[in-house]
């Protein structure tokens, strides 16, 4: 594989869509350790997530569009070694952050490999894989980030407010994740993967996303006690919400419009809105 092909399969820019979890944790931190904060940011978004993407790409061997790759280049074992190498570097740097963070990296790494590996292939089980991805990329990452940058005891994470925030992170991932699969039904079918979106069908995917997003919205209302930040969040997410409604109205008439381009636009708008909101929350705090 060429260096360019390896770089493309790392899909580093895709970390932007998962970044709101980090900013949310930071926005809830009164006195975060600056060094550990940026170490955690870099380890998660430049090492852990790209390693997971590379490992997934090696075992999927996609020939059609995947997240941020309209035409994935062919893969070989070079990509697998790169994935393991990034994981090792992440763990070495994680030792400086703390043992609980290392434990998180190990758990996340194992689950992401079980998701893709031929022998385990959690991706074949729609509800299980959907829940695991939501919990791992959402709530678990929020709690691990908060603990690492604040260096609090594990028991502190059982705080009601933190658990609610972690649950909201999981709901956001559970809402958007099926949409990122909605254009891959044909390729998933060829591999024998029954993803959540393929199991639900195209219309069911939109219905699931709408329902979970509504639950998340209600949860944020409770979290922010119906005060100004809640309405600021709705303003930031308004472009994504409008796009989702208009896109679904088109897909309802023509299922072929549930395509890669629209899914990426939807994901980008949601990512921009959430990142913007939580960064502003952090800056004001």
C-alpha positions, -999 to 999 in steps of 0.1 A, spaced: 0 0 0 11 36 -7 14 61 22 -14 80 6 -37 49 7 -28 42 43 -35 78 52 -69 78 35 -79 46 54 -70 62 88 -98 86 81 -84 111 106 -110 139 96 -138 115 107 -126 120 143 -142 155 140 -177 138 141 -168 120 174 -151 150 189 -182 165 206 -179 139 233 -144 153 243 -156 189 243 -187 180 263 -165 164 290 -142 194 290 -171 218 293 -182 200 325 -148 202 340 -141 229 366 -103 225 369 -90 202 342 -52 195 340 -41 213 309 -13 188 299 -35 158 303 -64 175 286 -45 179 253 -28 146 257 -62 129 259 -74 149 229 -45 139 207 -44 102 218 -81 97 212 -85 116 180 -51 111 163 -43 76 175 -72 56 189 -99 64 164 -76 62 133 -63 28 145 -99 16 148 -107 29 113 -76 12 98 -84 -21 115 -120 -19 103 -110 -11 67 -86 -40 66 -112 -66 75 -141 -49 56 -121 -44 24 -147 -20 11 -150 -13 -26 -178 12 -23 -182 44 -3 -175 45 35 -173 74 59 -154 102 42 -140 79 15 -161 79 -17 -137 54 -34 -117 34 -8 -83 23 -22 -74 -14 -19 -59 -27 13 -32 -52 24 -16 -62 56 4 -30 58 -28 -13 70 -32 -40 98 3 -33 110 -3 4 110 -35 -1 131 -16 -22 157 13 4 157 -11 33 164 -27 13 192 7 6 208 17 43 206 -17 53 221 -11 29 251 25 41 257 13 78 258 -17 68 278 6 56 306 15 92 313 -22 101 316 -30 74 341 -40 37 345 -77 42 342 -72 59 308 -50 30 297 -78 6 307 -102 26 286 -78 24 256 -76 -14 260 -114 -18 263 -121 5 233 -94 -12 212 -107 -47 220 -143 -38 212 -134 -21 180 -114 -52 169 -142 -75 179 -166 -53 158 -146 -60 126 -126 -92 130 -138 -122 109 -141 -146 138 -161 -123 161 -176 -98 137 -200 -80 161 -210 -60 130 -232 -90 120 -255 -84 150 -275 -53 144 -289 -43 178 -258 -56 198 -233 -37 176 -254 -6 176 -256 -5 214 -219 -13 218 -209 14 195 -232 39 212 -220 30 247 -183 28 237 -179 59 215 -204 78 237 -208 72 274 -175 53 280 -154 79 261 -171 107 280 -164 92 314 -128 82 305 -121 117 292 -136 134 323 -117 111 347 -84 116 328 -84 153 325 -97 159 360 -78 130 377 -108 122 399 -114 88 416 -134 63 395 -162 64 422 -166 101 414 -180 91 379 -211 77 395 -222 113 401 -258 117 387 -250 146 365 -220 129 350 -240 97 343 -267 117 327 -242 135 305 -226 101 295 -260 88 286 -267 118 264 -234 112 246 -245 76 239 -279 87 227 -263 111 202 -241 83 188 -271 59 187 -290 85 168 -265 93 141 -248 59 137 -275 42 116 -275 71 92 -238 65 85 -248 30 74 -279 39 53 -261 40 19 -241 7 25 -269 -19 24 -257 -35 -8 -221 -39 3 -231 -50 38 -254 -76 22 -226 -90 1 -204 -95 32 -233 -110 52 -233 -81 77 -267 -73 91 -261 -37 103 -286 -18 123 -296 3 92 -299 -27 70 -320 -45 96 -343 -14 100 -345 -7 63 -341 28 49 -373 43 63 -368 25 96 -333 40 98 -347 75 96 -374 67 121 -349 53 145 -326 84 142 -356 107 147 -368 89 178 -334 87 195 -326 123 186 -359 133 202 -350 114 234 -316 130 234 -332 165 231 -355 158 261 -325 146 280 -305 178 273 -336 198 284 -333 180 318 -295 183 319 -296 220 313 -327 225 334 -345 242 305 -322 271 307 -304 292 280 -277 265 271 -305 241 260 -318 266 235 -283 274 224 -279 238 216 -311 237 195 -299 267 175 -265 250 168 -283 219 157 -310 236 136 -292 232 103 -287 195 109 -323 191 120 -337 209 89 -315 190 66 -326 157 82 -363 166 78 -359 177 41 -337 148 33 -361 123 47 -390 139 27 -370 132 -4 -360 97 6 -396 89 14 -404 95 -23 -372 80 -37 -351 56 -16 -321 60 -39 -316 95 -23 -304 77 9 -269 81 -5 -233 86 6 -232 124 -2 -264 132 18 -253 110 47 -219 128 49 -236 162 47 -260 152 75 -231 140 97 -210 171 90 -238 195 100 -245 175 132 -207 174 140 -203 212 134 -233 220 155 -223 199 185 -186 208 184 -195 245 182 -219 243 211 -197 224 235 -166 245 226 -185 277 233 -197 261 266 -162 254 275 -149 288 266 -176 305 287 -170 282 316 
